Amino acid sequence: MKKTYKAQNINCINCSNLIKGSLEDEFGEIAVNLEAEPKEVTVEIKDEKSEAHFINEMADIGFDIIDE
């Protein structure tokens, strides 16, 4: 299922490219909405384990997911 997360520290197209370049091989196509505030990242999530892994990987590259 596609899921959208709000993320901190995403500021520009370079941040978007870093996320895509780092994570698309593992998670498939990732969309980053630079127009939203806070910025949004949409990704295909298979299950809770995959979701937790995605959140950890985002944090590892410097983009924390905001709990809503």
DRENPA-3360 file (N, C-alpha, C; in nm, 2 decimals, always signed):
BEGIN
1 = MKKTYKAQ = +0.08/-0.12/+0.00/+0.00/+0.00/+0.00/+0.09/+0.12/+0.00 ~ +0.04/+0.22/-0.07/+0.12/+0.35/-0.07/+0.09/+0.42/+0.06 ~ +0.20/+0.48/+0.12/+0.18/+0.55/+0.24/+0.26/+0.68/+0.23 ~ +0.21/+0.79/+0.29/+0.27/+0.92/+0.29/+0.31/+0.96/+0.43 ~ +0.44/+1.00/+0.44/+0.50/+1.04/+0.57/+0.54/+1.18/+0.56 ~ +0.52/+1.25/+0.67/+0.57/+1.39/+0.69/+0.72/+1.37/+0.74 ~ +0.81/+1.45/+0.69/+0.95/+1.43/+0.73/+1.01/+1.57/+0.76 ~ +1.11/+1.57/+0.85/+1.19/+1.69/+0.88/+1.31/+1.69/+0.80;
9 = NINCINCS = +1.37/+1.81/+0.79/+1.50/+1.84/+0.73/+1.50/+1.83/+0.58 ~ +1.39/+1.81/+0.51/+1.39/+1.81/+0.36/+1.37/+1.95/+0.32 ~ +1.47/+2.00/+0.25/+1.46/+2.15/+0.21/+1.46/+2.17/+0.06 ~ +1.51/+2.08/-0.02/+1.53/+2.12/-0.16/+1.53/+1.99/-0.24 ~ +1.55/+2.01/-0.37/+1.56/+1.90/-0.47/+1.68/+1.81/-0.44 ~ +1.79/+1.86/-0.38/+1.90/+1.78/-0.35/+1.87/+1.68/-0.24 ~ +1.79/+1.72/-0.14/+1.74/+1.63/-0.04/+1.65/+1.52/-0.10 ~ +1.56/+1.56/-0.19/+1.48/+1.47/-0.26/+1.56/+1.37/-0.33;
17 = NLIKGSLE = +1.66/+1.41/-0.41/+1.75/+1.32/-0.48/+1.83/+1.23/-0.39 ~ +1.87/+1.28/-0.27/+1.94/+1.19/-0.18/+1.85/+1.08/-0.13 ~ +1.73/+1.11/-0.10/+1.63/+1.01/-0.05/+1.61/+0.91/-0.16 ~ +1.58/+0.95/-0.28/+1.55/+0.86/-0.39/+1.67/+0.78/-0.42 ~ +1.79/+0.84/-0.43/+1.91/+0.77/-0.47/+1.95/+0.66/-0.36 ~ +1.92/+0.69/-0.24/+1.96/+0.61/-0.13/+1.86/+0.49/-0.11 ~ +1.73/+0.52/-0.13/+1.63/+0.42/-0.09/+1.55/+0.35/-0.20 ~ +1.55/+0.41/-0.32/+1.46/+0.35/-0.42/+1.50/+0.21/-0.46;
25 = DEFGEIAV = +1.63/+0.17/-0.46/+1.67/+0.04/-0.49/+1.60/-0.06/-0.40 ~ +1.58/-0.02/-0.28/+1.53/-0.11/-0.18/+1.38/-0.10/-0.16 ~ +1.32/+0.02/-0.18/+1.18/+0.04/-0.15/+1.09/+0.07/-0.28 ~ +1.16/+0.08/-0.39/+1.08/+0.11/-0.51/+1.07/+0.26/-0.53 ~ +0.98/+0.30/-0.61/+0.96/+0.44/-0.65/+0.92/+0.52/-0.52 ~ +0.99/+0.63/-0.50/+0.96/+0.72/-0.39/+0.92/+0.86/-0.45 ~ +0.82/+0.92/-0.40/+0.78/+1.05/-0.44/+0.80/+1.15/-0.32 ~ +0.86/+1.26/-0.35/+0.89/+1.36/-0.24/+0.81/+1.49/-0.28;
33 = NLEAEPKE = +0.72/+1.54/-0.20/+0.64/+1.66/-0.22/+0.71/+1.77/-0.15 ~ +0.78/+1.86/-0.24/+0.85/+1.97/-0.18/+0.76/+2.09/-0.16 ~ +0.64/+2.08/-0.20/+0.54/+2.19/-0.19/+0.48/+2.19/-0.05 ~ +0.46/+2.07/+0.01/+0.40/+2.06/+0.14/+0.48/+2.11/+0.25 ~ +0.42/+2.15/+0.36/+0.50/+2.19/+0.48/+0.43/+2.12/+0.60 ~ +0.49/+2.03/+0.67/+0.63/+1.98/+0.64/+0.63/+1.89/+0.51 ~ +0.74/+1.87/+0.46/+0.76/+1.80/+0.33/+0.71/+1.65/+0.35 ~ +0.66/+1.60/+0.24/+0.60/+1.46/+0.24/+0.67/+1.37/+0.15;
41 = VTVEIKDE = +0.68/+1.24/+0.20/+0.75/+1.14/+0.13/+0.65/+1.02/+0.11 ~ +0.62/+0.98/-0.01/+0.53/+0.87/-0.04/+0.60/+0.75/-0.09 ~ +0.57/+0.64/-0.04/+0.64/+0.52/-0.07/+0.55/+0.40/-0.06 ~ +0.58/+0.29/-0.13/+0.50/+0.17/-0.12/+0.55/+0.09/+0.00 ~ +0.47/+0.06/+0.09/+0.50/-0.01/+0.21/+0.43/-0.15/+0.21 ~ +0.50/-0.26/+0.23/+0.44/-0.39/+0.23/+0.38/-0.43/+0.36 ~ +0.45/-0.40/+0.47/+0.40/-0.45/+0.60/+0.47/-0.36/+0.71 ~ +0.43/-0.39/+0.84/+0.49/-0.31/+0.95/+0.64/-0.32/+0.96;
49 = KSEAHFIN = +0.69/-0.44/+0.93/+0.84/-0.45/+0.94/+0.91/-0.36/+0.83 ~ +0.85/-0.36/+0.71/+0.90/-0.28/+0.60/+0.89/-0.13/+0.64 ~ +0.78/-0.09/+0.70/+0.75/+0.04/+0.74/+0.86/+0.09/+0.85 ~ +0.88/+0.00/+0.95/+0.98/+0.04/+1.05/+1.12/+0.05/+0.99 ~ +1.15/-0.04/+0.89/+1.28/-0.03/+0.82/+1.29/+0.10/+0.74 ~ +1.19/+0.14/+0.67/+1.19/+0.26/+0.60/+1.21/+0.38/+0.69 ~ +1.14/+0.39/+0.80/+1.16/+0.50/+0.89/+1.30/+0.51/+0.95 ~ +1.36/+0.39/+0.98/+1.50/+0.39/+1.03/+1.59/+0.43/+0.92;
57 = EMADIGFD = +1.57/+0.39/+0.80/+1.66/+0.42/+0.69/+1.65/+0.57/+0.66 ~ +1.53/+0.63/+0.67/+1.52/+0.78/+0.65/+1.60/+0.85/+0.76 ~ +1.59/+0.80/+0.88/+1.66/+0.87/+0.99/+1.81/+0.86/+0.97 ~ +1.86/+0.74/+0.92/+2.00/+0.72/+0.90/+2.06/+0.82/+0.80 ~ +1.98/+0.86/+0.70/+2.03/+0.96/+0.61/+1.99/+1.11/+0.65 ~ +1.93/+1.12/+0.77/+1.91/+1.26/+0.82/+1.78/+1.32/+0.81 ~ +1.68/+1.23/+0.77/+1.54/+1.28/+0.76/+1.45/+1.21/+0.85 ~ +1.42/+1.27/+0.96/+1.33/+1.20/+1.06/+1.18/+1.21/+1.02;
65 = IIDE = +1.11/+1.10/+1.04/+0.97/+1.10/+1.01/+0.90/+1.16/+1.13 ~ +0.80/+1.25/+1.11/+0.73/+1.32/+1.21/+0.61/+1.23/+1.25 ~ +0.59/+1.20/+1.38/+0.47/+1.13/+1.42/+0.36/+1.23/+1.43 ~ +0.25/+1.18/+1.37/+0.13/+1.27/+1.37/+0.03/+1.22/+1.47;
% end
